Amino acid sequence: MSTEPTTDASGASAASGGTTGGTTGASPDPSPSPGSWRERLRGRSELGVSVLLLVVGVLVLSDTLTMETVAGQRGPVGPRTVPLVVGVALLLVAVALAVDVLRGGRGEGDDGADAGAEPADWRTVALLAGIFLASAALIEPLGFPITGALLFWGSAYALGSRNAARDPLIAAVLSMATFAAFNTLLGVPLPGGPLMGVL
């Protein structure tokens, strides 16, 4: 009879010790609160793209508004027109993207097992980079009409076009059209090179 109270007491003591140990061993939840800014920005990395577009748009507009223009220039389209359109478009796209992301829109990756399995075509990337660098170096001595034609033709070749009769002709037409548009419509002089006397 004397052992029952002892057993009950020890059992109660053990139970209370287990409860105490469970209480003292609990750790606080490290997850952020639902209303914190980290929780709100989680899964919305596209907002970084919106900020980048916004910064670029502001820079384009600020440079455009401080651009020096010729006072006697005439025509409906001036050198500020295209940069203004591009800057405003960047701001509109940045705002639209931010609103879409804040409303829950998210970019979706490619589906399927073969997504991302193809390796990058570094040869094409290297060819395009070399063509652009060569064009930047040759635009002053050769002028834009020749350099632009080489740029368009080389880009088409790097991307897989091998038509030796059609590609140079299209490249020459695009280069001359671009040269005329910048010099005549936009009032932005481009180097003519050896063809300056002809053009």
Residue pairs with C-beta under 8 A, 6 or more apart in sequence:
32 38
32 39
33 39
41 47
43 106
44 101
44 102
44 106
46 97
46 101
46 105
46 106
46 107
47 98
47 101
47 102
49 97
50 94
50 95
50 97
50 98
50 101
51 94
53 90
53 91
53 93
53 94
53 97
54 90
54 91
54 94
54 95
56 90
57 87
57 88
57 89
57 90
57 91
57 94
58 87
58 91
60 83
60 86
60 87
60 90
61 83
61 84
61 87
61 88
61 91
63 83
64 80
64 83
64 84
64 87
65 80
67 79
67 80
67 83
69 78
69 79
69 80
69 187
70 187
73 79
73 187
75 185
75 187
77 185
77 186
78 186
78 187
79 186
79 187
79 188
81 186
82 186
109 115
110 116
124 158
124 159
127 154
127 157
127 158
128 155
128 158
128 159
131 150
131 151
131 154
131 155
131 158
132 151
134 150
134 154
135 147
135 148
135 150
135 151
135 154
138 146
138 147
138 150
139 147
139 191
140 191
141 193
142 193
142 194
143 190
143 191
143 192
143 193
143 194
143 195
143 196
144 175
144 178
144 179
144 190
144 191
144 192
144 193
145 175
145 176
145 179
145 192
145 193
145 195
145 199
146 175
146 193
146 194
146 195
147 175
147 193
148 171
148 174
148 175
148 178
148 179
149 168
149 171
149 172
149 174
149 175
150 171
151 171
151 175
152 170
152 171
152 174
152 175
153 167
153 168
153 171
156 167
156 170
156 171
157 167
161 167
179 190
179 192
179 199
182 188
182 189
182 190
183 189
183 190
192 199
